[in-house]
């Protein structure tokens, strides 16, 4: 496992050096996927005026997109080079008044060096899948829950194990040593849901890259009580979950 961890760190360092000029900011495929999953779920958590922690910062696309509406946004990653590049890109893209609401932190998702109940919302977009070992992935989720305020929200998205074509290609690339991130674990929707519930979270909503969450078809699935079915399709899926305590948000 230690070799896998070092591989992921090395791959992320290589990626950081390639991301000096926003290669992903204008990647339409990536942006569409984020809108359908990451951002659809975060918008449901009503982030305006809230304190946000992003566990797994890379190119600071999320930070620049959301910073104008949130109270503060902290971006954390274990890789120092990733954080250095992210800070540089964000500072170059934002006026001082907005950049001042950002904080970039070098830290380990499995043992966050942050006090309890600090954030209104914690997000982790396609990040814990690059953490080797089930126990480590579970610890990362538990840490995110720990730093959430009572009634706060966790938004988490991951690759879908049941997208068989994607899983096959990802696993093949890992065996060949050509995987972009070095290591990637694909979750089944059932597995991730159980992990979240086991930490005491309440599932509020779900999203998948297979469906437009604002489409007529999506609203029809909700009316028929089949909204959960959509997470079984698509390359990426995720959940919006709430920590007990505080104001409750109703399920859709």
Phi, psi and omega per residue, in radians:
X1 nan -0.642 3.127
X2 -1.056 -0.646 3.103
X3 -1.117 -0.667 3.119
X4 -1.160 -0.728 3.109
X5 -1.060 -0.781 3.131
X6 -1.146 -0.613 3.089
X7 -1.099 -0.795 3.132
X8 -1.084 -0.766 3.118
X9 -1.046 -0.745 -3.131
X10 -1.145 -0.726 3.137
X11 -1.135 -0.693 3.128
X12 -1.183 -0.624 3.077
X13 -1.121 -0.733 3.095
X14 -1.090 -0.731 3.128
X15 -1.130 -0.705 -3.140
X16 -1.013 -0.711 -3.122
X17 -1.222 -0.366 3.097
X18 -1.551 -0.163 -3.021
X19 -1.862 0.622 3.128
X20 -1.348 -0.230 -3.027
X21 -2.305 0.627 3.042
X22 0.991 0.962 3.128
X23 -1.146 -0.436 -3.088
X24 -1.707 -0.278 -3.077
X25 -1.043 -0.579 -3.100
X26 -1.967 0.385 3.033
X27 -1.441 1.805 -3.012
X28 -1.104 -0.678 3.115
X29 -1.058 -0.791 3.123
X30 -1.123 -0.757 -3.119
X31 -1.111 -0.690 3.088
X32 -1.085 -0.764 3.126
X33 -1.078 -0.710 3.140
X34 -1.155 -0.698 3.132
X35 -1.118 -0.699 -3.085
X36 -1.291 -0.468 -3.069
X37 -2.075 -1.289 -3.047
X38 -0.934 -1.005 -2.977
X39 -1.326 -0.548 3.081
X40 -1.069 -0.722 -3.138
X41 -1.282 -0.713 3.130
X42 -1.134 -0.684 3.112
X43 -1.069 -0.612 3.110
X44 -1.121 -0.468 3.122
X45 -1.427 -0.024 3.099
X46 0.943 1.242 -3.026
X47 -1.337 -0.098 -3.100
X48 -1.005 2.185 3.113
X49 1.296 0.198 -3.077
X50 -1.772 2.812 3.029
X51 -1.637 2.262 -3.005
X52 -2.146 2.434 2.937
X53 -2.030 2.216 3.061
X54 -1.840 1.936 -3.139
X55 -1.600 1.889 -3.112
X56 1.875 1.089 -3.139
X57 -1.405 2.454 3.012
X58 -2.282 -2.224 2.964
X59 -1.055 2.271 -2.930
X60 -1.392 0.863 3.107
X61 -1.104 -0.775 -3.124
X62 -1.132 -0.730 -3.108
X63 -1.071 -0.835 -3.102
X64 -1.197 -0.612 -3.123
X65 -1.181 -0.734 -2.972
X66 -1.734 -0.245 -2.925
X67 -1.067 -0.482 -3.082
X68 -1.190 -0.456 -3.057
X69 -1.775 -0.368 -3.078
X70 -1.537 2.847 3.085
X71 -1.322 -0.771 3.084
X72 -2.747 2.663 -3.100
X73 -2.396 2.075 3.085
X74 -1.850 2.268 -3.115
X75 -1.996 2.165 -3.044
X76 -2.094 2.419 3.017
X77 -2.663 2.635 -3.125
X78 -1.334 -0.347 -3.046
X79 -1.623 2.047 -3.088
X80 -1.098 -0.646 -3.126
X81 -1.181 -0.671 3.071
X82 -1.036 -0.812 -3.120
X83 -1.138 -0.716 3.141
X84 -1.067 -0.823 -3.126
X85 -1.174 -0.735 3.140
X86 -1.061 -0.770 3.123
X87 -1.080 -0.759 3.141
X88 -1.088 -0.810 -3.114
X89 -1.128 -0.756 -3.129
X90 -1.138 -0.733 3.141
X91 -1.128 -0.609 3.127
X92 -1.262 -0.473 -3.036
X93 -1.624 -0.362 -2.981
X94 -2.004 2.610 2.978
X95 -1.213 2.743 -3.102
X96 -0.954 -0.605 -3.107
X97 -1.107 -0.592 3.119
X98 -1.532 -0.723 3.110
X99 -1.028 -0.533 3.134
X100 -1.140 -0.293 3.107
X101 -1.528 -0.050 -3.136
X102 -1.726 2.567 2.996
X103 -2.424 2.280 -3.131
X104 -1.891 2.244 -2.985
X105 -2.209 2.297 2.972
X106 -1.548 2.087 -3.092
X107 -2.881 2.857 -3.105
X108 -1.717 2.174 -3.106
X109 -1.063 -0.473 -3.086
X110 -1.456 -0.163 3.083
X111 -2.686 1.291 -3.110
X112 -1.095 2.263 3.102
X113 -1.527 0.944 -3.064
X114 -2.293 2.616 -3.095
X115 -1.277 2.842 3.139
X116 -1.109 2.604 2.934
X117 0.913 0.912 -3.048
X118 -1.739 -0.509 -2.975
X119 -2.071 2.613 3.038
X120 -1.314 -0.664 -3.093
X121 -2.434 2.390 2.978
X122 -2.070 2.303 3.097
X123 -2.091 2.607 3.059
X124 -2.571 1.748 -3.042
X125 -1.707 1.885 3.100
X126 0.839 1.001 -3.096
X127 -2.174 -0.875 -3.033
X128 -1.169 -0.267 3.075
X129 -1.209 -0.236 3.091
X130 -1.715 0.169 3.085
X131 -1.738 2.014 -3.120
X132 -1.218 2.429 3.026
X133 1.663 2.232 -3.141
X134 -1.020 -0.792 -3.108
X135 -1.067 -0.696 3.117
X136 -1.161 -0.700 3.114
X137 -1.139 -0.698 3.113
X138 -1.145 -0.710 3.104
X139 -1.077 -0.673 3.124
X140 -1.079 -0.772 3.108
X141 -1.126 -0.747 3.138
X142 -1.071 -0.669 3.101
X143 -1.150 -0.687 3.096
X144 -1.094 -0.714 3.116
X145 -1.154 -0.696 -3.128
X146 -1.026 -0.707 -3.064
X147 -1.519 0.001 3.058
X148 -1.397 2.464 2.997
X149 -1.211 2.691 3.020
X150 -0.967 2.295 -3.080
X151 1.479 -0.038 -3.132
X152 -1.330 2.988 -3.020
X153 -2.079 2.477 2.981
X154 -1.949 2.262 3.034
X155 -2.020 2.108 -3.081
X156 -2.386 2.299 3.105
X157 -2.242 2.592 -3.047
X158 -2.606 2.886 3.016
X159 -1.247 2.573 -3.029
X160 -1.643 2.036 3.127
X161 -1.052 -0.486 -3.061
X162 -1.530 0.006 2.871
X163 -1.460 1.547 -2.930
X164 -1.087 -0.626 -3.140
X165 -1.169 -0.784 3.124
X166 -1.114 -0.792 -3.128
X167 -1.052 -0.736 3.121
X168 -1.053 -0.823 -3.114
X169 -1.159 -0.688 3.124
X170 -1.117 -0.822 -3.118
X171 -1.176 -0.622 3.099
X172 -1.130 -0.761 3.122
X173 -1.099 -0.652 3.115
X174 -1.161 -0.700 3.120
X175 -1.155 -0.591 -3.122
X176 -1.471 -0.162 -3.123
X177 1.377 0.329 -3.105
X178 -1.920 0.120 -3.130
X179 -1.117 2.369 -3.073
X180 -0.994 -0.748 -3.087
X181 -1.751 0.056 3.125
X182 1.500 -0.807 -3.107
X183 -2.559 2.419 3.073
X184 -2.608 2.193 3.085
X185 -1.751 2.299 3.080
X186 -1.706 2.285 -3.137
X187 -1.652 2.541 2.863
X188 -1.502 2.612 3.099
X189 -0.989 -0.639 3.141
X190 -1.123 -0.749 -3.119
X191 -1.090 -0.844 -3.100
X192 -1.151 -0.714 3.119
X193 -1.032 -0.777 3.131
X194 -1.107 -0.683 3.126
X195 -1.099 -0.743 -3.129
X196 -1.162 -0.794 -3.128
X197 -1.119 -0.627 -3.119
X198 -1.162 -0.332 3.067
X199 -1.552 0.030 3.109
X200 1.696 0.032 -3.119
X201 -1.326 2.689 3.036
X202 -1.894 2.179 -3.133
X203 -1.271 2.223 -3.125
X204 -1.788 -0.779 -3.057
X205 -2.731 2.934 3.100
X206 -2.454 2.839 3.138
X207 -2.654 2.757 -3.141
X208 -2.569 2.617 3.095
X209 -1.211 -0.134 -3.130
X210 -1.402 -0.286 -3.028
X211 -2.348 2.429 3.008
X212 -1.328 2.015 -3.054
X213 -1.198 -0.126 3.131
X214 -1.983 0.256 -3.098
X215 -1.530 2.859 3.068
X216 -1.102 -0.668 -3.125
X217 -1.085 -0.711 3.126
X218 -1.131 -0.751 3.124
X219 -1.131 -0.582 3.089
X220 -1.152 -0.732 3.091
X221 -1.030 -0.707 3.141
X222 -1.137 -0.757 -3.141
X223 -1.095 -0.580 -3.137
X224 -1.500 -0.004 -3.129
X225 1.275 0.438 -3.085
X226 -1.992 0.298 -3.066
X227 -1.022 -0.618 -3.097
X228 -1.154 -0.396 -3.080
X229 -1.132 -0.443 -3.040
X230 -1.185 -0.381 -3.121
X231 -1.299 -0.148 3.093
X232 -1.447 -0.045 -3.134
X233 -2.160 2.763 3.093
X234 1.676 2.693 -3.097
X235 -1.265 -0.602 3.112
X236 -2.223 2.582 3.071
X237 -2.534 2.953 3.105
X238 -2.926 3.055 -3.120
X239 -2.249 2.624 2.865
X240 -1.855 2.148 -3.102
X241 -2.286 2.691 -3.082
X242 -2.102 2.427 3.060
X243 -1.396 2.429 3.142
X244 -1.007 2.616 -3.137
X245 1.722 2.775 3.136
X246 1.284 -2.944 -3.125
X247 -1.223 2.484 -3.124
X248 -1.705 2.506 3.068
X249 -1.891 2.224 -3.084
X250 -1.275 2.614 3.086
X251 -1.228 2.630 3.083
X252 -1.760 nan nan
